[in-house]
Amino acid sequence: MTGFRYELPHIEKALVLAPHPDDEALGMGGTILKLNAAGTSSRVVFLTDGERLYGEPSHDVAEKRRAEGLKASELLGCSEPIFLGLPDGGLADCVKDICERLTAIIVAQKPVFVFAPSPIDYHRDHIATAVAALALLKDPGSFQLAFYEVYSTLRFTHLIEITDVVDRKKETILNYRTGLYGKPHLYVNAALGLNAHRALFTQEEGFYEAFCVVEKAEDAGRLLDHLSYHDLQPGG
């Protein structure tokens, strides 16, 4: 099958936006490992501490999830992560603040690529993070934006094979015991199941992570139509 690529371009610096500690490992842990092994300097930005895991904010949960996030970045070979401490479950209400804080980080870090969850992913915080990332894609040539999958599939431009690092991705997800409700094996099976499903598009056995690379500022509505295949529908 054609119409997509198997490799991302060379990336000197990458910034990975994760709404909560665990999203980066679930969605693109294998690709982070491969990028770093190829010489990329990667840093994760955790927008929240995931303190509302069980409904009400918990300082204890936040501390544990931050510790897991730090450990995950070590396992993935990333630089020390950045924690923004924004409200878990409330990112949709502070997109302007997200944009301002991410702008400062992007100016300082100068990433070539910024990765964010898909704007059609199954979580309000994931969608808000994608909206903020898309809003920052205004200066042509400053960086490229790539959406990754966590819970929901997206219409992709790139499939990255992670078969050779899948065990290390699994190890990183298992590190998130608190954030994954004490059942990290369940999430390992789900994440790797999605990665295995993507092999249907390659007709080769293995595990693949999917990305949609957006190289220039896009109208949000038009992009959502594209990601959801609306443009292929009659009259689309």
C-alpha positions as CSV (number, residue, x, y, z in Angstrom):
1,M,0.0,0.0,0.0
2,T,1.2,3.5,-0.8
3,G,0.5,7.1,0.1
4,F,2.5,7.3,3.3
5,R,6.1,7.3,4.4
6,Y,8.1,4.9,6.6
7,E,10.7,7.4,7.9
8,L,10.5,10.9,9.4
9,P,13.1,13.4,8.2
10,H,16.2,13.9,10.2
11,I,15.3,15.7,13.4
12,E,17.9,17.5,15.3
13,K,15.6,18.6,18.2
14,A,12.1,17.4,19.0
15,L,9.6,18.6,21.6
16,V,6.9,16.0,22.6
17,L,3.7,17.5,24.1
18,A,2.1,15.1,26.5
19,P,-1.1,16.2,28.3
20,H,-0.5,13.7,31.1
21,P,2.5,11.6,32.2
22,D,2.0,8.4,30.1
23,D,0.7,9.8,26.9
24,E,4.1,10.1,25.3
25,A,5.0,6.5,26.1
26,L,1.6,5.1,25.0
27,G,1.4,7.1,21.8
28,M,5.0,7.3,20.5
29,G,7.4,5.7,22.9
30,G,8.9,3.5,20.2
31,T,9.5,6.4,17.8
32,I,11.1,8.5,20.6
33,L,13.5,5.7,21.3
34,K,14.4,5.4,17.6
35,L,14.8,9.2,17.2
36,N,17.1,9.5,20.2
37,A,19.2,6.5,19.0
38,A,19.6,8.3,15.7
39,G,20.9,11.4,17.4
40,T,17.8,13.5,18.0
41,S,17.7,15.6,21.2
42,S,14.2,15.0,22.6
43,R,12.4,16.6,25.5
44,V,8.9,15.9,26.8
45,V,6.6,18.7,28.0
46,F,4.0,17.4,30.4
47,L,1.1,19.9,30.4
48,T,-0.5,18.5,33.5
49,D,0.6,16.3,36.4
50,G,-2.5,14.1,36.0
51,E,-3.7,14.9,39.5
52,R,-7.4,14.2,38.8
53,L,-6.8,10.6,38.0
54,Y,-9.7,9.5,40.4
55,G,-11.8,12.6,40.0
56,E,-10.7,15.0,42.7
57,P,-7.2,16.6,42.6
58,S,-4.7,14.7,44.6
59,H,-1.2,16.0,45.5
60,D,0.0,12.5,46.2
61,V,-1.2,11.2,42.8
62,A,0.5,14.3,41.1
63,E,3.8,13.6,42.8
64,K,3.8,9.9,41.9
65,R,2.9,10.7,38.3
66,R,5.6,13.3,38.0
67,A,8.1,10.8,39.3
68,E,6.9,8.3,36.7
69,G,7.2,10.9,34.0
70,L,10.8,11.6,35.0
71,K,11.7,7.9,35.0
72,A,10.0,7.5,31.6
73,S,12.1,10.2,30.1
74,E,15.2,8.4,31.3
75,L,14.0,5.1,29.9
76,L,13.3,6.8,26.5
77,G,16.7,8.6,26.4
78,C,15.2,12.1,26.6
79,S,16.4,15.2,28.3
80,E,14.9,16.1,31.6
81,P,11.2,16.8,31.0
82,I,9.3,20.0,31.6
83,F,6.3,20.1,33.8
84,L,3.8,22.9,33.2
85,G,1.5,22.0,36.1
86,L,-1.7,23.0,34.3
87,P,-5.1,21.8,35.5
88,D,-5.7,18.1,34.7
89,G,-9.0,17.8,32.9
90,G,-9.1,21.6,32.3
91,L,-6.8,22.2,29.4
92,A,-9.7,23.2,27.1
93,D,-10.3,26.2,29.4
94,C,-6.7,27.5,29.2
95,V,-5.6,27.2,25.6
96,K,-4.4,30.8,25.5
97,D,-2.1,30.1,28.6
98,I,-0.9,26.9,27.0
99,C,0.0,28.8,23.8
100,E,1.9,31.5,25.7
101,R,3.9,29.0,27.8
102,L,4.7,26.7,24.8
103,T,5.7,29.7,22.8
104,A,8.4,30.5,25.4
105,I,9.6,26.9,25.4
106,I,9.7,26.7,21.6
107,V,11.7,30.0,21.4
108,A,14.2,28.7,24.0
109,Q,14.4,25.1,22.7
110,K,14.1,25.7,18.9
111,P,12.7,22.3,18.1
112,V,12.6,21.1,14.4
113,F,9.6,19.0,15.2
114,V,6.8,19.3,17.7
115,F,4.7,16.2,18.4
116,A,1.2,16.5,19.9
117,P,-1.8,14.1,20.4
118,S,-4.2,13.9,17.6
119,P,-7.1,16.5,17.6
120,I,-9.5,13.6,17.1
121,D,-8.1,11.6,20.1
122,Y,-10.4,10.3,22.8
123,H,-9.7,12.8,25.6
124,R,-10.6,16.5,26.1
125,D,-7.1,17.3,27.3
126,H,-5.6,15.6,24.3
127,I,-7.8,17.6,21.9
128,A,-7.0,20.9,23.7
129,T,-3.2,20.1,23.4
130,A,-3.6,19.5,19.7
131,V,-5.6,22.8,19.2
132,A,-2.9,24.7,21.1
133,A,-0.1,23.1,19.0
134,L,-1.9,23.9,15.8
135,A,-2.4,27.5,16.8
136,L,1.4,27.8,17.2
137,L,2.0,26.7,13.7
138,K,1.9,30.2,12.3
139,D,5.5,31.0,11.4
140,P,6.4,29.0,8.3
141,G,9.6,27.1,8.6
142,S,9.9,27.5,12.4
143,F,8.9,23.9,13.1
144,Q,6.9,21.0,11.7
145,L,4.0,19.6,13.7
146,A,3.2,15.9,13.9
147,F,0.1,14.4,15.5
148,Y,0.4,11.0,17.2
149,E,-2.2,8.4,18.3
150,V,-2.9,7.6,21.9
151,Y,-6.4,6.2,22.0
152,S,-8.0,6.9,18.7
153,T,-6.7,6.2,15.2
154,L,-6.0,9.1,12.8
155,R,-5.4,9.5,9.1
156,F,-1.7,9.2,8.9
157,T,1.1,10.4,6.7
158,H,3.9,8.3,8.3
159,L,4.2,4.9,9.8
160,I,7.3,4.3,11.8
161,E,8.3,0.7,12.5
162,I,9.1,0.1,16.2
163,T,9.5,-3.7,16.2
164,D,13.1,-3.6,17.3
165,V,12.3,-1.4,20.3
166,V,8.9,-2.6,21.2
167,D,10.1,-4.3,24.4
168,R,11.6,-1.0,25.6
169,K,8.4,0.7,24.8
170,K,6.6,-1.9,26.9
171,E,9.0,-1.3,29.8
172,T,8.4,2.4,29.7
173,I,4.6,1.9,29.7
174,L,4.9,-0.5,32.6
175,N,6.7,2.2,34.5
176,Y,3.5,4.2,34.6
177,R,1.8,2.0,37.3
178,T,0.1,4.9,39.1
179,G,-1.1,6.8,36.0
180,L,-2.5,3.6,34.5
181,Y,-4.7,2.7,37.5
182,G,-2.4,0.0,38.7
183,K,-3.1,-2.0,35.5
184,P,-0.2,-1.0,33.1
185,H,-0.3,-4.4,31.4
186,L,-3.8,-3.7,30.1
187,Y,-2.5,-0.5,28.5
188,V,0.6,-2.3,27.1
189,N,-1.7,-4.7,25.4
190,A,-3.9,-1.9,24.0
191,A,-1.0,0.3,22.8
192,L,0.9,-2.6,21.2
193,G,-2.4,-3.9,19.8
194,L,-2.8,-0.6,18.0
195,N,0.8,-0.7,16.8
196,A,0.3,-4.2,15.5
197,H,-3.0,-3.2,13.7
198,R,-1.1,-0.6,11.8
199,A,0.9,-3.4,10.1
200,L,-2.2,-4.1,8.0
201,F,-1.2,-1.0,6.0
202,T,2.3,-2.3,5.4
203,Q,1.5,-5.9,4.7
204,E,4.5,-6.8,6.8
205,E,4.4,-8.3,10.3
206,G,5.6,-5.9,13.0
207,F,4.7,-2.9,15.1
208,Y,4.2,0.6,13.8
209,E,3.4,4.0,15.3
210,A,1.3,6.4,13.1
211,F,1.7,10.1,12.6
212,C,0.1,12.9,10.6
213,V,2.7,15.5,9.8
214,V,1.4,19.0,9.2
215,E,4.0,21.2,7.6
216,K,2.2,24.6,7.5
217,A,-0.6,26.4,9.2
218,E,-3.9,24.7,8.5
219,D,-7.5,25.7,9.1
220,A,-8.7,23.6,12.0
221,G,-12.0,22.7,10.4
222,R,-10.3,21.6,7.1
223,L,-7.7,19.6,9.0
224,L,-10.4,17.8,11.1
225,D,-12.3,17.0,7.9
226,H,-9.1,15.5,6.5
227,L,-8.2,13.5,9.6
228,S,-11.7,12.0,9.8
229,Y,-11.9,11.2,6.1
230,H,-14.8,13.6,5.6
231,D,-13.2,15.0,2.5
232,L,-13.6,11.5,0.9
233,Q,-17.3,11.4,1.5
234,P,-19.8,12.3,-1.3
235,G,-19.9,16.0,-1.5
236,G,-16.9,16.4,0.8
